[in-house]
Amino acid sequence: MLFSEPPLSVRMRPRTLDEVVGQQHIIGPKTALYKMIQNGYVPSMLLYGEPGVGKTSLAYAIAGTARREFFALNATMSGKKEMEEVVAAAKMTGNVILFIDEIHRFNKAQQDYLLPNIENGLITLIGATTENPFHEVNPAIRSRCGQIKQLKPLTVEDIMTLLNRALRDAERGLGTLAIDIDENLLRIIAASTNGDARSALNALEAVVNACETKDGRIVIDEKTVLDCVEKKGFTHDKNGDMYYSLLSAFQKSIRGSDADAALHYLARLLEGGDLAAVCRRLLVIAYEDIGLANPLMGVKVNAAIQAAERLGLPEARIPLAAATIELCLSAKSNSAYQAIDKAISDVRQGKLGEIPNHLKDAHYRGAGVLGHGIGYQYPHDYPNSWVAQQYLPNELVGAQYYVPKESGEEKYYARVYARLCDLSGKK
């Protein structure tokens, strides 16, 4: 058995920016940030991304490239005492880089102590968070960070590069060992972690330690690889940024009539256990994006939701997929959604006016004395159950909230609406 301490993922952290794999949109040789750091200037920054995408590794690489003293703290375990020690070191040596993981968990006292030391140049802060910094990180911290960078999950090819590097590296990796591993098995490890480099490197180390040695060589077999790798599911924090981004992408794909994209995001939401969220979003879409172009979609989607709730997962995926595809391929109109929002906007701005007397409630004794209900023309007493009369308050006469679209079934409503406008003299 082979024992390594610290783990392979820690030993293989990049020492300089040129050893960083992936994240070229942030730290590639042509980026401004790369050039700054190569010239010795490190701005305070926030690094935002999912676990395992390389936030900590990038911080170490930045410090290594700039050749600056580096301290690392975790906001869940470190307090003011640890920060005081960092500040004391900075006073002795000059500016230091302080990396704080899970920075969104910092309390106010910690922040208050840290901020002046950033401003006076003693500390360059690199904060890391898995949460959207614009939602979760204190504005005072954000304002001191000139750079806010979102890291992306690594591709399978990126992780393959890291795994091969670890296999070759005799100083920090597994290069001193005679390891026989097929490229396809290495790819299984790379693809098993959903872009998480740390998990992939640790999985490789586990596989190597789990395999038998034959004639002085460690022979990696498929069964051991499959036993050791844990396929990372598509779970996500239901209060986190990824959750809302998935819901947004799901609705926008349906709105854009892309059934394949919508099914992809539906699958990710369902694999994350978001049945209730999917059902609610589908019902919203039926009325917000399909609306009057296909009025029956609301009824159909509601029936699919009831079936899904009765079936539960995994069978619930079937009616929900059918509803998703039909929503994608349906004619679309957001006219009702836009109309009510325009009306609500006027109400919120105080554009109310008095209800015309002939529309006021007249179902009580004395209403006539107040003039309520007098002059009201009952539409059913007229041909086609319609008669021209004023309904809006005087201050809003002529206001138009509903703008019909020539889409699907709404073509009929558009013609009726236009005809009624003509008859009532409304333009």
HELIX and SHEET records of a PDB file:
HELIX    1   1 LEU A    8  ARG A   11  1                                   4    
HELIX    2   2 LEU A   17  GLU A   19  5                                   3    
HELIX    3   3 GLN A   24  ILE A   27  1                                   4    
HELIX    4   4 ALA A   32  GLN A   38  1                                   7    
HELIX    5   5 LYS A   55  ALA A   66  1                                  12    
HELIX    6   6 LYS A   80  THR A   93  1                                  14    
HELIX    7   7 ILE A  103  ARG A  105  5                                   3    
HELIX    8   8 LYS A  108  GLU A  119  1                                  12    
HELIX    9   9 PRO A  133  GLU A  136  1                                   4    
HELIX   10  10 PRO A  139  ARG A  144  1                                   6    
HELIX   11  11 VAL A  156  ARG A  168  1                                  13    
HELIX   12  12 GLU A  183  ALA A  191  1                                   9    
HELIX   13  13 ALA A  197  ALA A  210  1                                  14    
HELIX   14  14 GLU A  222  CYS A  228  1                                   7    
HELIX   15  15 ASP A  241  ARG A  255  1                                  15    
HELIX   16  16 ALA A  259  GLU A  271  1                                  13    
HELIX   17  17 LEU A  275  ILE A  285  1                                  11    
HELIX   18  18 ALA A  286  ILE A  290  3                                   5    
HELIX   19  19 GLY A  291  ALA A  293  5                                   3    
HELIX   20  20 MET A  297  LEU A  311  1                                  15    
HELIX   21  21 ARG A  317  LEU A  329  1                                  13    
HELIX   22  22 SER A  335  ARG A  348  1                                  14    
HELIX   23  23 ASN A  357  LEU A  359  5                                   3    
HELIX   24  24 GLY A  368  LEU A  370  5                                   3    
HELIX   25  25 PRO A  379  ASP A  381  5                                   3    
HELIX   26  26 PRO A  383  SER A  385  5                                   3    
HELIX   27  27 ASN A  394  LEU A  396  5                                   3    
HELIX   28  28 GLU A  410  SER A  424  1                                  15    
SHEET    1   A 5 PHE A  70  ASN A  74  0                                        
SHEET    2   A 5 VAL A  96  ASP A 101  1                                        
SHEET    3   A 5 ILE A 123  THR A 129  1                                        
SHEET    4   A 5 MET A  45  TYR A  48  1                                        
SHEET    5   A 5 GLN A 147  GLN A 150  1                                        
SHEET    1   B 3 ILE A 179  ASP A 180  0                                        
SHEET    2   B 3 ARG A 217  VAL A 219  1                                        
SHEET    3   B 3 THR A 213  LYS A 214 -1                                        
END                                                                             
